């Protein structure tokens, strides 16, 4: 069983910064992609950013240049540094992990990020 524990959400003013963290309780060798998705009220869940075990990253166009995803493989932890936050970034942010063997997807419970104007 894989468990994901997220932290770092909260309320911030527009233009501010937050850092999200997600620690995965799973053997290191089996983790592939890690990352973050978000879901705003009334909208579908969408990709924010992902990072492979080799460090390759992928970002949604809406966050490029403002958000940075990183990971610490020794700690099985993925981070999301969010700068220049906008009210439209308000959403519940979900940690995501894809294991390799077996190939399965896991989701955290979500952490709320609220950006006030």
Secondary structure, DSSP 8 states (H G I E B T S, - for coil): --EEEEE--EEEETT--EEEEEEEES-GGGEEEEEEEEE-TTS--EEEEEE-TT--EEE-GGGTTTEEEEEETTTTEEEEEE-S--GGG-EEEEEEEEETTTTEEEE---EEEEEE-
